[in-house]
C-alpha cells in the first residue's frame, strides 16, 4: 500500500514523465505502473525508509532516513522528509515532495529551493527515531503496547500518521517476511491478524513525542478507569510515569494512586513534589488518602498532612490512628446525614446537594445533634415515598452496625447476613463515626484471595 500525489495517465506517445527520467528500467517500469494505474492513500513507514529520493530529472538525491512530524488539525503531519546524501543528512519540505511511494520518492524540481542540511532541533519529532519500537499507551484498549510499524496516509494533501501497527504482521513487514509469513499461515489454514490502533487512541510515552497526542489523548486518559491507569503505570518505565501523570487531572491521579500496589505507589509519589501530592490527597476520599499515607514513612506522611487543608488533614489523621484493618481504619467518615425533622422531599433535595461531595450514597443516616444514629433510609425508599411523607415514617429503626474496632470478618458477616451495601460504624460512645462499604471490605480480602490462588 502506498501514498502518491496525483499523476495523470501517460501514453507511449506522450513519453516518459520527467519525474521518472533517469531511473533504471526495472524501477522506471514499476514506478510508471503504480503512478498510472492507481492512486494509493496509505503507506507503511517500513515500506519507504531506505528508499531512493530523486529530483525531477531522476537524479539521485539520497536515501530516506526519517520524517519530521508536527501536530496537525486531526492527525500529526509530515513537515519535512530527511534523507542521507553524499554530503550528509538533508531535509526537504513536504510541500516540495512530488512523489512518495514504496518504490521511489521525488522532489518537485531539479534543485528544490527548500533543500537544506539537516540540523537537529529541540522539539523536532522524528517518526522512526521517536515512535518506532517505542512503548505507547493504547487508551482505547487501556494497555501498554510496542510500535512495530506506522501507517501513514493522505489527509487534505498532507502526509499524516493514521495509525500504529502493534501486531506480529507489522513486525514481519518490517523484517521483509510478511509474504513468507502469509504463505506459512495459509498452509496452516490460519491468518495473520491485523493489529493496528488509530492515532486518536494513542498516547506516546517518550517525552519528546508526547505533545503530538496530548490534544487528543489527554481527555481520553482522564476517561479511563483508575484501575486501568494503574495497570498502565505498573507496566511502563519509571521515567515515563511523569508523562502519564501530566495527562490526567488531580482527582483521577488520586484514584489511580489508590489502585496501585503500595510499593509502586510510593515510586509514583517520589516523582511528584510535596505540594502536588498534598493537592491530590485533598481530592481523594479520606479513607483512601489515609491508606496512601499509611504506606509512606511516618515523617513523609506528616509533612504531607501539614501541607493539606486543616479540615481534610484532621479527618485523615483520625483514620490513621485506627488499626489499618479495623472498621475505623477502613471506614469513610463522610456519609449522607439526615435529621429526623424533615420530609422525604427535603431529604431528596439534600441528596442532590450532597451527591457531588460524598463518594458513596446508598443510604441516608438519620442522626441527632450528638451524632447518635436514630434510623436508616435507603435511597430507593426515598424515591418511592410521597415527598410530603415525614422521614421518620419510612426510616428503619432496627439498625445493623459495627463498632469502630470491629475486624473485617465481623464487617463482612454483617454485610452478607443482612444484604447491605454499606454498614454504619459507631464509636465507643455509640456515635456515628462513618460507614464501611462492601467494596472496602472486599478490597481488604482481595490480596489474600489472589495470594492463595497463586499457591
N, C-alpha and C positions, 0 to 999 in steps of 0.2 A: 504494500500500500504506500502511495507516495502523495506528495502535495506539489503541484506545479501551478505556475501562473497561466493565464490564458495564452494559448498559442494556436493561431489559425492553421487549418489543414493546408498542406502544400502538395503540389503535384510534381511529377517528374519534370514537366516543362518549366515550372516555377523555380527549380533548382533547390539548392540546399540553403536553408535559413542561415544567416551569418553566425548565429549563436552556436551552430554545430560545426562550422568550418574548422578544419584542422584536427578534428578528433580522429582517433584510429577507426578504421572501417567498422569493426565489430561494435565499438561503443557508439559510433555515429548511427548505425542501423538501429540499435536498441533505443537510443535516445529519441530518434525520429519517430519510431513506432509508438513509444509512450506518449510523446507530445502530440502526435497527430490523431491518435485514436481515442484517448480518454483523458479527462481532467480528474485527478485524484484529489481528495480533500484531506487525507490523513496520511501521516508517515511516522514511523518509529525512529527514535533517536539512533538506535543501533544500526539502522539502515543507511544513515547519512554520515555518521562520524567516520573519518578516514577516506571519504570520497573526494574526488578531484574538484577543485574550484578553478574555473576558466574565465577569461574575458570574452567579449562579444566576437572576437576573431577566433576563438577556440584555443588561445594560448594559455598554457598552464600558469595559474597564479599561486597555487599551493594545494594543501590538503586540509580539509575541515577538521578542526580540533574541538571546538565548543561553540555555544551560543550564549549571548548575553541577554538576560531577561529583565524586564521591568514590569511593575504592576500594570494591569490593564483594567478596562471597564468591567469585563466579565471574567476573563482568564488572563494569567500572565502572558506578556507578549515578547517576541524577539525584537530587540532593538538593533543588534549587530550580530554578525557571524564572525568567528575567529578562525583563521587558518594559518598553517605554517608554510611560509615561503622560503626561498633560498636565503633570504635576508632576515629571517626570524618571523615572529608572530605578527600578523596583520589583522586589522579589523575592517569590516565593510558594513555600512548601514543597511538594514533590511530593505529600505526604500530603493537601494541600488542593486538588489538581487533580482535577476530576471527569471531564473530557472532554479528550482530546488527539488531534485529528485534523488532516488537512491542510486542513480547512475552517474549523474553529473550535476554540479552546481555552477551557475553562470552569473556574471555581473551584467549590468545593463549597457556598459560601454567598454571600449578598449582600455581607456585609462579612467576608471571611476574616480570622480573628484573626492569622494568620501573615504577612499582607501588610505588608511593610516597605520603606523606601527601600533601594536597593542601595548598599552601601559596599564597594569593592574591598578584599579581604583577602589577605595573603600566604598562598600555598598554595592559594588558590582556582583550580580548573581549569575554564576555560570551553571548552565543546566547539567552538564556532565560532571563537573567538579563538585557542585554543591548538592545535587539531588540523586544522581545515580549511585546505587549501593548504600544510600543513607537510610536510616530509620525514619519512618513517618508515623503519625497518628492517623488512623482511619477513623474520623469522627462519626461516620455513619455506622461502621461496624464496631466502634469502641474498642479498638485494639491497635497494637503496635506492629507494623509490618516493615519489610525492606523493599526498596525500589529496585526492580530488575531491569526495567526499561521504561521509556517515557513516550507517550503518544502525542505527537504534535498535529496541529490542524489549522485550516484556513478559517478565519473569522473576520469578516469585513476587510478582506485583503491584507490581513496581518497574520503572521505565524504565531500561534498560541500553544500553551500546554493545555491539552484537553484532559488527559488522564495519566495515571501511572500504572504500570503493569507490575503486579506483586506476585505473579504466579510462576510456575515451572516453565510454561510456554515462553514467557518473557526471557527467562534465563537461557533456554535453548536457543532462542532467536539471537541473543547477543553472542553466543558461542558459535553461531553458524550451523547449529544442528536441528533447527526447527523442522525442516522437511524430513530429515532422518528420523527424528522423534515421532513425527506423524506416521511414517511408514511402519515403525515398530508398533505404535499404538493401534494402527489399523490391523496389523497382523494379529494382535491380541484381542481384537474386537473392542478396543477402548477408544476414548477420545481424550486429547489433552485439553482440559477446560481452560477457558479464558478467565483471568482473574485480574480485572482492572478496576481502579477506583477513580471516579470522576474527580477532577481537581477541586471541585467545590466541597468535597468531603475529605480533603487532605489538610493536615496541619504539619508542615515540616518542623523538625526538631533542631536542625542546625541553626545557630543564631544568625548567621549571615544570610539565611534564606527565609527566616520566619516571617519577615514583613510581607512577603509575597501573598501569604494566605490569611493574614490576620484580619483583613477587612471582611472576609467570608467566614473563616473558621472560628474567630473569637466567640461570636454568639453561639455557634454550634457546640463549642466546648462547654459553654455555660449550660446548655440544654442536656448534656449527658448526665446520667445518674452518677452521684458521687462515688458509688461502688465501682462503676466503670472507670471513672477518672483515677481512682485509687489503683486499679489494676494496671492502667496505663503507666502511672508514675512508678509503680514497682517493676516495670519491665523496660524502662529506658535508662540510659546512662545518667549518672548523678549530675553531670554538667548540663544536661538538657532539662532538668526539673524546673529551673527558673523560667524557661520559655513557656512551659505549660501553666505555671502559676501566674505569669504575667497576662495570660489569655483568659483568665476566669476572675469573677468578682470575689469579694471578701466572704460573702455568705457561702458561695459554692466551695471556696477554698476551705472554710471551716468544716463543712460537711464532709469534704474529701479527706481532710486530716483525720477526722474521727473514724473513717473507714480503713485507714492504713494500719498495718501492724505497728506495734509500738516502736520497734527499732527503726523502721523506715520513716515513721512519723517524726522521730527525733532528728533524723538526717534531713528531712524536708524543712523542719523548723530551723535547722542550722543554716539553711540557705537564705533565711529572711532576717531582717533586723528586728529588734525587740518591739519597736513602735508598731511595725506591721503586724507582728504576731499578736500583740495586745488588742489591736483593732479587730483582728479576725476572731479572737476569743470572745470579744463583746458581741459579735454577731451570732455566736453559737448558743445553743440551749445550755443552761447552767450545768446540767448533769454531764453533757458531752464535753464541755470545756473543762470540767473537773477531771474527767477521765484523761484528757490530753495532758493536763498539768501534773497529774499523779504519776505519770511515766517519766517526767523530767526530773533532773536533780533538784533537790529542795530549794537551793539558793536561786536557781534559774526560775523556778516556779514563782517564788516570792517576788523576784524582780519584775516578772510579767504582771503579777497581781497589782503591784504598786503603780504600774502604768495604766491600769484599767480604770474605767468609771467606778466610783466608790460603791455604788449600789450593786453593780454587777459583780464586783470583786468580793463583796460580803456574801452574796448568795453562793458563789463558788467556794469561798473559804469555808463556809458552813458545811458544804458537802464533803470537802476534803477531810474534815475532822471525823467523818464516819468511816468504818471499815469499808473497803472497796466493794466487797461482795455482800454487804448488808443492804437492807431496804433503804437506809439513809444514804448509802453510797451509790445506789442505783437509781434513786428517785429523781424526779424533776420537780423542783419547788414551785413551778408555775402551773397553775391549773385554773379551770373555769369556775370562778367563785360566784355564788348567788346568795341573796339574803331571803329570809322567809316572808318578807312583807311585800313581795312583788307579784305581778301576774305573769302568766305564760307569755303574753305579748311583750312585756317589758324584758323578760328573760331572753327572748329571741332577738330583741334589739341589742342587748348586751352581748349576745353571742356574735353578732355581726361586728360589733366594735372590738371584740377580743380575738376574733379568728386570726387576724394577721400577726398578733403578738404571741399567741400561745401555740406551741407546736402540736399538741395533742388535745383534741376536744371530742371525746366520745360521751362524756357525762358532764353534768353540771352538779357541783357540790354545794349544798346549802349549809352555810356556816354562820355562827353568831359573831358578835363583836370580839369575842375572845378566841376566834378560830376553832371553836368546838363544832364538830360535824353533827348536823341535825338531820340531814337527809341527802338522797342522791336522786337525780332525774336523768334519764337517758335523752340524748338528742332526738331520737325517734319519738319519745314520749312528748317532748316539747312541740315537735312538728305536727303531731296528730291531735293535740289538745286544742280546745277553743281558746283564742287569745285572752278572753276575759277570765279564764279559769285561774284561781289562786294557785300559786306554786306548791303550797303545802298539800293541796288536794291530789296532786299527781306524783309527789315525791315518794321514794321508797325509804321507809324509816328503819327497816331491818337491814342495817348496813354491814357489809363484809369488808373488813380492813385488816391490815397487818401493822405490827409495831415497827418502830424505826430501826430496831436492831434485829429484825427478822432475817433469817437466812434464805437463800434462793429456793431451797426445797419447799419451805413454807409458803413463799410467794407463789411459786409455780402451782402448788397444790390448791391454793385458794382461787387462783385464776382459772384453773382447769375445772375444779369442782363446781364452781358457780357460773361457769361460762362467761367470764368477764374479759373485757379488753384491757381494762386498767383497774387497779385497786388502790384505794386511799392509804396513805401511810400516816400513822399517828405517833406523836412524840410521847415522852414519858408522862406528860400531863394530859394525854388524850386529846391534844390539839392537832389540827390538820397541818402536816408538815410538807406534804407533796403527794405525788402519785407515782406508782410504778406500772409501766405498761407491759403487755405480754412480750413485745419485741425487746424490751430492756432485759427481761429475764432470759429469753431465748439467746440473746447476744452473749450472755454470761455462759450459757451451756454450749454454744456452738463450737468454740475452740476445743472443748473436751470431746465433743462428738467427733470432730474431724481427727483429733489425735487418736481416738480409739479405732476409728475407721482405717487409719493407716497401719495399724498393728497387724 
